[in-house]
Amino acid sequence: MPDTLSRTPDVDRDLALDHGLTDDEYDEILDRLGRTPSFVELGVYSVMWSEHCSYKNSIALLQTLPTEGEHLLAEVGEE
């Protein structure tokens, strides 16, 4: 296998930001791991902490919606 295919980029704050993480989230990763994450670890964190998986930005809005009433299509937890 050519050497260029087996190398992964060095992980730094700029790469974390490119992956959609915030400065605070990158700092949290550093604190949790006690070291700089590998490229694969950075990818896993960026996916798991994405809006799609964690609702990190929309959770505040979702919490304002009604949880009971005649117009609900599904009960909380059933969706």
Contacts in CASP RR format, 6 or more apart in sequence:
PFRMAT RR
TARGET T0000
AUTHOR 0000-0000-0000
METHOD contacts of the structure
MODEL  1
MPDTLSRTPDVDRDLALDHGLTDDEYDEILDRLGRTPSFVELGVYSVMWS
EHCSYKNSIALLQTLPTEGEHLLAEVGEE
8 38 0 8 1.000
8 39 0 8 1.000
8 40 0 8 1.000
9 15 0 8 1.000
9 39 0 8 1.000
11 36 0 8 1.000
11 37 0 8 1.000
11 38 0 8 1.000
11 39 0 8 1.000
11 42 0 8 1.000
12 36 0 8 1.000
13 23 0 8 1.000
13 26 0 8 1.000
15 42 0 8 1.000
16 25 0 8 1.000
16 26 0 8 1.000
16 29 0 8 1.000
16 42 0 8 1.000
16 46 0 8 1.000
17 23 0 8 1.000
17 26 0 8 1.000
19 42 0 8 1.000
19 43 0 8 1.000
19 46 0 8 1.000
20 46 0 8 1.000
20 50 0 8 1.000
21 29 0 8 1.000
21 42 0 8 1.000
21 45 0 8 1.000
21 46 0 8 1.000
21 49 0 8 1.000
25 45 0 8 1.000
25 49 0 8 1.000
29 37 0 8 1.000
29 41 0 8 1.000
29 42 0 8 1.000
29 45 0 8 1.000
30 36 0 8 1.000
30 37 0 8 1.000
33 41 0 8 1.000
37 45 0 8 1.000
47 53 0 8 1.000
48 54 0 8 1.000
49 56 0 8 1.000
50 56 0 8 1.000
51 57 0 8 1.000
51 58 0 8 1.000
55 62 0 8 1.000
66 72 0 8 1.000
67 76 0 8 1.000
68 75 0 8 1.000
68 76 0 8 1.000
END
